[in-house]
Amino acid sequence: MRATRHQAAGGRPLSAAYVLLAAAAAPTSFAFVPQHPPLSSATQAAGSVAAATARPHLRPRARALWALAPEKTRQGRRDEIVDARVLEHHTGLDQRAAQLELTSDLTKAAARDYGHGLQEHHAAFVADELTVVPDDETNPNAALWGSAALLLMACVCGTNFPIIKQLETVHPEAHVAALRFLIAGLPFIGSLACPPAVALAGAEIGAWCSLGYLSQAVGLHLTSASKAAFICALFTVVVPIASAVGLVGGERKAVSLPTWAAVGLALAGTAVLEVGPVLLGGDANAADVVGSINQGDVWCLGTAVGFGLMFARMEHHMEEHADEVLALTAWQCAVLSVAMVGWALFDVHGDVAALLETASSYSFTDMGYLVWTGLFTTAAVLWGETKVMQDVSGTQAGIIFSTEPLFATGFAALLLHETVGVTDAAGAALIMAGCILVVLQGGKEEAAKEPSV
């Protein structure tokens, strides 16, 4: 017993019991990582016994004995604990980095999948936009509404005849036409800036329309009104011929027999309307109707060609520039204005001062008539005609517009107190029958199929 105390007091190595108690008092995180160098045999034994017994009442005394342990032993144990914690920390960092890398890879893959999805969606959208909808899948009411709009426009244009007739009793017709089309072009000035192809398309339509107006003005001075009206109405025949020879859409289009029948009815109605008094023994001069062809008739034939090709080419260009209605209308009005101003200057032999003086002589009522004919019966109608060509063919539009003389007759009776006779009613019935027949045909004509070999 004395030797044991001496050994403890003299600083000699502790016995196994003291080591056991010291190990029991050590922090619970002693024995951690098997990868580190093994501890001494005494320390391992002490740790095993302490882990097995784990007596709480011995821990206070064991902590005191742990404080008496050599510093080298305690420092080594501390180093083992620090190394274990550092290794655990680095292992956690490696696992976190692996998780972040996996997350990054998943994010990149998701982004790629999202990009591919956007590309597929865009391709499907473009394919849908470029898909040509078969005729049987188009809106069945589009052609009907377009035809109704054209009929309304023909009615509005019917007011031109009595109004212009009153204006031309005071002012030269060339001056009236120039002011009318200059006013018509005002709403579309901002739409003149457009691609060259659109500008050329609108200018072509305006050129054909100018031919119709100018040739009609000349022809009316050289032939009878009834004969001129019938020849000008031949534009309803020019449109289907232009469609059949490929001037619409760049390919020949088949014109159905019902459409030709509607054209025949419209022509017959115009004939009865204009030359009916002669056929019924009226007061008109038969020589004016059945006499030889004169220069006025040729000019009026130019009117039929001009207005007919205007409808045909309008349909053609609307198939290529369906989203450029305003620009097409703007260039139509621009060309018409130039043509009519040129006619007015020719009428005054180039005297601009005389032309301006004539323009300043219009009364307030006359200016109201010019605003009506310029903005409504010209600007609005040209825009409307161009717009509805998306759903109605030029042939159908021409036949529907053949009702314009009917409305002109009605407005003349209302405003000028002209009489309406039996022939007027008969002609109106034939023209309306042609319109109803062409409306029942539905949409546009299809391209003519080549015969199979």
C-alpha positions as CSV (number, residue, x, y, z in Angstrom):
1,M,0.0,0.0,0.0
2,R,2.9,2.3,0.9
3,A,4.6,1.6,-2.4
4,T,1.4,2.3,-4.4
5,R,1.0,5.7,-2.7
6,H,4.6,6.5,-3.3
7,Q,4.4,5.6,-6.9
8,A,1.4,7.9,-7.3
9,A,3.0,10.7,-5.4
10,G,6.4,10.3,-7.1
11,G,4.9,10.7,-10.6
12,R,5.4,7.1,-11.7
13,P,3.0,5.6,-14.3
14,L,-0.6,5.2,-13.2
15,S,-2.1,1.9,-12.5
16,A,-4.7,0.3,-14.9
17,A,-7.4,1.3,-12.4
18,Y,-6.5,4.9,-12.5
19,V,-6.4,4.8,-16.3
20,L,-9.8,3.1,-16.4
21,L,-11.3,5.8,-14.2
22,A,-9.6,8.5,-16.3
23,A,-11.0,7.0,-19.5
24,A,-14.5,7.0,-17.9
25,A,-14.1,10.7,-17.2
26,A,-13.0,11.6,-20.6
27,P,-15.4,13.3,-23.1
28,T,-17.8,10.9,-24.7
29,S,-16.4,11.6,-28.2
30,F,-13.0,9.9,-27.5
31,A,-13.3,6.7,-29.5
32,F,-14.4,8.1,-32.9
33,V,-12.6,7.3,-36.1
34,P,-11.1,3.8,-36.8
35,Q,-9.0,5.3,-39.6
36,H,-6.6,7.1,-37.2
37,P,-3.6,5.4,-35.6
38,P,-4.7,3.0,-32.9
39,L,-4.5,4.1,-29.3
40,S,-2.3,2.4,-26.7
41,S,-3.5,-0.9,-25.4
42,A,-4.1,0.5,-21.9
43,T,-6.2,3.3,-23.3
44,Q,-8.2,1.0,-25.6
45,A,-8.9,-1.3,-22.7
46,A,-9.9,1.5,-20.5
47,G,-12.3,2.9,-23.2
48,S,-13.9,-0.5,-23.7
49,V,-14.5,-1.0,-20.0
50,A,-15.8,2.6,-19.6
51,A,-18.1,2.1,-22.5
52,A,-19.3,-1.2,-21.0
53,T,-19.9,0.0,-17.5
54,A,-20.7,3.7,-18.0
55,R,-21.3,4.3,-14.3
56,P,-22.4,7.9,-13.8
57,H,-21.4,7.9,-10.1
58,L,-17.8,7.3,-11.0
59,R,-17.5,10.2,-13.5
60,P,-16.8,13.1,-11.1
61,R,-13.8,11.1,-9.6
62,A,-12.7,10.1,-13.0
63,R,-12.6,13.7,-14.2
64,A,-10.3,14.5,-11.3
65,L,-8.0,11.7,-12.2
66,W,-8.1,12.7,-15.9
67,A,-6.7,16.1,-14.8
68,L,-3.7,14.2,-13.1
69,A,-3.0,12.3,-16.3
70,P,0.3,13.2,-18.2
71,E,0.0,16.1,-20.5
72,K,1.3,14.1,-23.5
73,T,-1.5,11.6,-23.1
74,R,-4.1,14.3,-22.9
75,Q,-2.7,16.2,-25.8
76,G,-2.6,13.1,-28.0
77,R,-6.2,12.4,-27.2
78,R,-7.1,15.9,-28.0
79,D,-5.3,15.7,-31.4
80,E,-7.2,12.5,-32.2
81,I,-10.5,14.3,-31.5
82,V,-9.6,17.4,-33.6
83,D,-8.5,15.2,-36.5
84,A,-11.7,13.3,-36.3
85,R,-13.8,16.5,-36.4
86,V,-11.8,17.9,-39.3
87,L,-12.2,14.8,-41.2
88,E,-16.0,14.8,-40.5
89,H,-16.1,18.5,-41.6
90,H,-14.3,17.8,-44.9
91,T,-16.5,14.8,-45.5
92,G,-19.6,17.0,-45.0
93,L,-18.1,19.6,-47.4
94,D,-17.5,16.9,-50.0
95,Q,-21.0,15.6,-49.7
96,R,-22.4,19.2,-50.0
97,A,-20.3,19.8,-53.1
98,A,-21.5,16.6,-54.6
99,Q,-25.1,17.6,-53.9
100,L,-24.5,21.1,-55.4
101,E,-22.9,19.5,-58.5
102,L,-25.9,17.2,-58.9
103,T,-28.3,20.1,-58.5
104,S,-26.4,22.1,-61.1
105,D,-26.5,19.2,-63.5
106,L,-30.2,18.8,-62.9
107,T,-30.7,22.5,-63.4
108,K,-28.8,22.5,-66.7
109,A,-30.7,19.4,-67.9
110,A,-34.0,21.1,-66.9
111,A,-32.9,24.3,-68.8
112,R,-32.1,22.2,-71.9
113,D,-35.4,20.4,-71.7
114,Y,-37.2,23.8,-71.3
115,G,-35.3,25.2,-74.3
116,H,-36.2,22.2,-76.4
117,G,-39.8,22.6,-75.3
118,L,-39.8,26.2,-76.4
119,Q,-38.3,25.3,-79.8
120,E,-40.9,22.6,-80.3
121,H,-43.7,25.0,-79.3
122,H,-42.4,27.7,-81.7
123,A,-42.1,25.2,-84.5
124,A,-45.6,23.9,-83.9
125,F,-46.9,27.5,-83.8
126,V,-45.2,28.4,-87.1
127,A,-46.5,25.2,-88.6
128,D,-50.0,26.1,-87.5
129,E,-49.6,29.6,-89.0
130,L,-48.4,28.3,-92.3
131,T,-51.0,25.6,-92.6
132,V,-53.5,26.2,-95.3
133,V,-56.9,25.6,-94.0
134,P,-59.1,23.7,-96.5
135,D,-62.1,25.4,-98.0
136,D,-64.5,23.2,-96.1
137,E,-62.9,24.3,-92.7
138,T,-63.0,28.1,-93.3
139,N,-65.5,30.2,-91.5
140,P,-68.7,29.6,-93.4
141,N,-70.1,33.0,-92.4
142,A,-67.0,35.0,-93.6
143,A,-68.2,35.2,-97.3
144,L,-71.7,36.0,-96.2
145,W,-70.6,38.9,-94.1
146,G,-68.3,40.1,-96.8
147,S,-71.1,40.0,-99.3
148,A,-73.4,41.9,-97.0
149,A,-70.6,44.5,-96.5
150,L,-70.2,44.9,-100.3
151,L,-73.9,45.4,-100.7
152,L,-73.9,48.1,-98.0
153,M,-70.9,49.8,-99.8
154,A,-72.8,49.6,-103.1
155,C,-75.7,51.4,-101.4
156,V,-73.4,54.1,-100.1
157,C,-71.9,54.6,-103.5
158,G,-75.4,55.0,-104.9
159,T,-75.5,58.4,-103.3
160,N,-72.6,59.5,-105.6
161,F,-74.9,59.9,-108.7
162,P,-77.3,62.5,-107.4
163,I,-74.7,64.4,-105.4
164,I,-72.1,64.6,-108.1
165,K,-74.8,65.5,-110.6
166,Q,-75.7,68.5,-108.4
167,L,-72.0,69.5,-108.0
168,E,-71.3,69.3,-111.7
169,T,-74.1,71.7,-112.5
170,V,-71.9,74.4,-110.9
171,H,-68.3,73.1,-111.0
172,P,-66.3,71.3,-113.7
173,E,-66.3,67.6,-113.2
174,A,-62.5,67.3,-113.3
175,H,-62.3,69.8,-110.4
176,V,-64.9,67.9,-108.5
177,A,-63.1,64.6,-109.0
178,A,-59.7,66.1,-108.0
179,L,-61.0,67.5,-104.7
180,R,-63.0,64.3,-104.0
181,F,-60.0,62.0,-104.3
182,L,-57.6,64.4,-102.5
183,I,-60.0,64.4,-99.5
184,A,-60.2,60.6,-99.8
185,G,-56.5,60.3,-99.4
186,L,-56.2,62.3,-96.2
187,P,-57.0,59.5,-93.7
188,F,-54.3,57.3,-95.2
189,I,-51.3,59.6,-95.4
190,G,-49.7,57.9,-92.4
191,S,-49.9,54.5,-94.2
192,L,-48.0,55.5,-97.3
193,A,-44.7,54.3,-95.5
194,C,-44.7,50.6,-96.4
195,P,-42.6,48.0,-98.1
196,P,-42.1,48.7,-101.9
197,A,-43.9,45.6,-102.9
198,V,-47.0,46.7,-101.0
199,A,-46.8,50.2,-102.5
200,L,-46.5,48.9,-106.0
201,A,-49.5,46.6,-105.4
202,G,-51.7,49.4,-104.1
203,A,-50.5,51.7,-107.0
204,E,-51.5,49.1,-109.6
205,I,-55.0,48.8,-108.1
206,G,-55.2,52.6,-108.1
207,A,-54.1,52.7,-111.7
208,W,-56.8,50.4,-112.9
209,C,-59.4,52.3,-110.9
210,S,-58.1,55.6,-112.4
211,L,-58.6,54.1,-115.9
212,G,-62.2,53.3,-115.0
213,Y,-63.0,56.7,-113.7
214,L,-61.3,58.7,-116.5
215,S,-62.5,56.6,-119.4
216,Q,-66.0,56.8,-118.0
217,A,-65.8,60.6,-117.8
218,V,-64.7,60.9,-121.4
219,G,-67.1,58.3,-122.7
220,L,-70.2,59.9,-121.2
221,H,-69.5,63.0,-123.4
222,L,-69.3,60.9,-126.6
223,T,-72.2,58.4,-126.3
224,S,-75.6,58.2,-124.7
225,A,-76.0,57.7,-121.0
226,S,-78.0,54.5,-121.3
227,K,-75.5,52.9,-123.7
228,A,-72.5,54.0,-121.6
229,A,-74.1,52.5,-118.4
230,F,-74.6,49.1,-120.1
231,I,-71.1,49.0,-121.5
232,C,-69.5,50.0,-118.2
233,A,-71.5,47.2,-116.5
234,L,-69.5,44.7,-118.6
235,F,-66.9,44.9,-115.8
236,T,-68.9,42.0,-114.2
237,V,-67.7,39.9,-117.2
238,V,-64.1,41.1,-117.1
239,V,-63.5,39.9,-113.6
240,P,-64.3,36.2,-114.1
241,I,-62.4,36.2,-117.4
242,A,-59.4,37.7,-115.6
243,S,-59.7,35.0,-112.9
244,A,-60.0,32.2,-115.5
245,V,-56.8,33.3,-117.4
246,G,-54.7,33.5,-114.3
247,L,-54.6,37.2,-113.4
248,V,-55.8,36.4,-109.8
249,G,-53.3,34.5,-107.6
250,G,-51.0,33.7,-110.5
251,E,-53.0,30.6,-111.5
252,R,-56.1,29.9,-113.5
253,K,-59.3,29.6,-111.4
254,A,-62.3,27.7,-112.4
255,V,-65.5,29.8,-112.7
256,S,-68.6,27.8,-111.9
257,L,-71.6,27.7,-114.1
258,P,-73.8,29.3,-111.4
259,T,-71.3,32.2,-111.3
260,W,-71.6,32.7,-115.0
261,A,-75.4,32.6,-114.7
262,A,-75.2,35.3,-112.0
263,V,-73.1,37.4,-114.4
264,G,-75.7,36.9,-117.1
265,L,-78.5,37.9,-114.7
266,A,-76.6,41.1,-113.7
267,L,-76.0,42.1,-117.3
268,A,-79.6,41.4,-118.2
269,G,-80.8,43.5,-115.3
270,T,-78.5,46.4,-116.3
271,A,-79.8,46.2,-119.9
272,V,-83.4,46.3,-118.8
273,L,-82.6,49.1,-116.3
274,E,-80.8,51.3,-118.9
275,V,-82.4,50.4,-122.3
276,G,-85.7,49.1,-121.0
277,P,-87.6,52.2,-122.2
278,V,-86.4,51.5,-125.8
279,L,-87.4,47.8,-125.6
280,L,-90.9,48.8,-124.3
281,G,-91.4,51.6,-126.8
282,G,-90.5,54.5,-124.6
283,D,-89.2,57.9,-125.6
284,A,-85.5,57.0,-125.8
285,N,-83.8,57.0,-129.2
286,A,-83.3,53.5,-130.4
287,A,-80.3,54.6,-132.5
288,D,-78.5,55.5,-129.3
289,V,-78.8,51.9,-128.2
290,V,-78.5,49.7,-131.3
291,G,-76.6,52.1,-133.5
292,S,-73.0,51.7,-134.6
293,I,-70.1,51.7,-132.2
294,N,-68.5,55.1,-131.6
295,Q,-65.6,56.5,-129.7
296,G,-67.6,57.0,-126.6
297,D,-68.4,53.2,-126.6
298,V,-64.7,52.4,-126.7
299,W,-64.0,54.7,-123.8
300,C,-66.8,53.1,-121.8
301,L,-65.3,49.7,-122.7
302,G,-62.1,51.0,-121.1
303,T,-64.2,51.7,-118.0
304,A,-65.3,48.0,-117.9
305,V,-61.7,46.8,-118.3
306,G,-60.4,49.3,-115.6
307,F,-63.0,48.5,-112.9
308,G,-63.0,44.7,-113.8
309,L,-59.2,44.4,-113.4
310,M,-59.3,46.6,-110.3
311,F,-61.4,43.9,-108.6
312,A,-59.4,41.1,-110.0
313,R,-56.0,42.5,-109.1
314,M,-57.3,43.6,-105.7
315,E,-58.1,40.0,-104.9
316,H,-54.7,38.9,-106.2
317,H,-52.8,41.4,-104.0
318,M,-54.9,40.7,-100.9
319,E,-53.8,37.1,-101.1
320,E,-50.2,38.2,-100.9
321,H,-50.5,41.2,-98.6
322,A,-53.5,40.4,-96.4
323,D,-52.1,42.4,-93.4
324,E,-51.5,45.5,-95.4
325,V,-55.1,46.7,-96.1
326,L,-54.4,50.3,-95.0
327,A,-51.2,50.6,-97.0
328,L,-52.9,49.2,-100.1
329,T,-55.8,51.6,-99.7
330,A,-53.4,54.5,-99.2
331,W,-51.5,53.9,-102.4
332,Q,-54.8,53.4,-104.3
333,C,-55.9,56.9,-103.1
334,A,-52.5,58.4,-103.9
335,V,-52.6,57.2,-107.5
336,L,-56.2,58.2,-107.9
337,S,-55.5,61.7,-106.5
338,V,-52.5,62.2,-108.9
339,A,-54.6,61.1,-111.8
340,M,-57.6,63.3,-111.0
341,V,-55.4,66.4,-110.3
342,G,-53.7,65.8,-113.6
343,W,-57.1,65.7,-115.3
344,A,-58.1,68.9,-113.6
345,L,-54.8,70.6,-114.6
346,F,-55.4,69.4,-118.2
347,D,-58.9,70.9,-118.1
348,V,-57.5,74.3,-117.2
349,H,-54.5,74.0,-119.5
350,G,-52.0,73.8,-116.7
351,D,-53.1,77.0,-115.1
352,V,-52.6,76.3,-111.4
353,A,-54.0,79.7,-110.3
354,A,-57.2,79.1,-112.2
355,L,-57.5,75.7,-110.5
356,L,-57.1,77.1,-107.1
357,E,-59.5,79.9,-107.8
358,T,-62.1,77.3,-108.9
359,A,-61.5,75.3,-105.7
360,S,-62.2,78.4,-103.6
361,S,-65.6,79.0,-105.2
362,Y,-67.3,76.0,-103.4
363,S,-70.1,76.9,-101.0
364,F,-70.5,75.3,-97.6
365,T,-73.1,72.9,-98.9
366,D,-70.8,71.9,-101.8
367,M,-67.9,71.3,-99.4
368,G,-70.2,69.0,-97.4
369,Y,-71.0,67.0,-100.5
370,L,-67.3,66.7,-101.2
371,V,-66.5,65.6,-97.7
372,W,-69.3,62.9,-98.0
373,T,-68.1,61.6,-101.4
374,G,-64.4,61.8,-100.4
375,L,-64.4,60.2,-96.9
376,F,-67.4,57.9,-97.1
377,T,-68.2,56.9,-100.7
378,T,-64.5,56.8,-101.7
379,A,-62.1,56.4,-98.8
380,A,-64.3,54.1,-96.7
381,V,-65.5,52.1,-99.7
382,L,-62.0,51.6,-101.1
383,W,-60.8,50.3,-97.7
384,G,-63.8,48.1,-97.3
385,E,-63.5,46.6,-100.8
386,T,-59.9,45.8,-100.1
387,K,-60.6,44.3,-96.7
388,V,-63.4,42.0,-97.8
389,M,-61.3,40.5,-100.7
390,Q,-59.9,38.2,-98.0
391,D,-63.2,36.3,-98.0
392,V,-65.0,37.3,-101.3
393,S,-63.7,36.8,-104.8
394,G,-63.4,39.6,-107.3
395,T,-66.1,38.0,-109.4
396,Q,-68.5,38.0,-106.6
397,A,-67.6,41.5,-105.6
398,G,-68.2,42.7,-109.2
399,I,-71.6,41.1,-109.3
400,I,-72.7,42.5,-106.0
401,F,-71.5,46.0,-107.0
402,S,-73.7,45.8,-110.1
403,T,-76.5,46.8,-107.7
404,E,-75.0,50.3,-107.4
405,P,-77.3,51.6,-110.3
406,L,-80.3,50.3,-108.3
407,F,-79.4,52.3,-105.3
408,A,-78.5,55.3,-107.5
409,T,-82.0,55.1,-109.0
410,G,-83.6,55.0,-105.5
411,F,-81.5,58.0,-104.2
412,A,-82.3,59.9,-107.4
413,A,-86.0,59.4,-106.8
414,L,-85.6,60.4,-103.2
415,L,-83.3,63.5,-103.6
416,L,-84.0,64.6,-107.2
417,H,-87.6,63.5,-107.4
418,E,-87.0,61.3,-110.4
419,T,-89.7,58.7,-111.3
420,V,-89.2,55.0,-111.0
421,G,-90.8,52.9,-113.7
422,V,-91.6,49.3,-114.4
423,T,-88.3,48.7,-116.2
424,D,-86.4,49.9,-113.2
425,A,-88.2,47.4,-111.0
426,A,-87.6,44.6,-113.6
427,G,-83.9,45.4,-113.9
428,A,-83.6,45.6,-110.2
429,A,-85.2,42.1,-109.8
430,L,-82.7,40.6,-112.3
431,I,-79.7,42.1,-110.7
432,M,-80.7,41.1,-107.3
433,A,-81.3,37.6,-108.5
434,G,-77.8,37.5,-109.8
435,C,-76.5,38.8,-106.4
436,I,-78.4,36.2,-104.5
437,L,-77.1,33.4,-106.8
438,V,-73.5,34.5,-106.3
439,V,-73.8,34.8,-102.6
440,L,-75.2,31.2,-102.4
441,Q,-72.0,30.1,-104.0
442,G,-70.1,30.8,-100.8
443,G,-66.3,31.5,-100.8
444,K,-63.8,32.0,-103.5
445,E,-63.2,30.0,-106.6
446,E,-60.6,27.2,-106.4
447,A,-57.6,26.9,-108.7
448,A,-58.4,25.0,-111.8
449,K,-57.0,21.4,-111.7
450,E,-54.7,20.2,-114.4
451,P,-56.0,17.2,-116.3
452,S,-54.3,14.0,-115.3
453,V,-52.1,12.3,-117.9
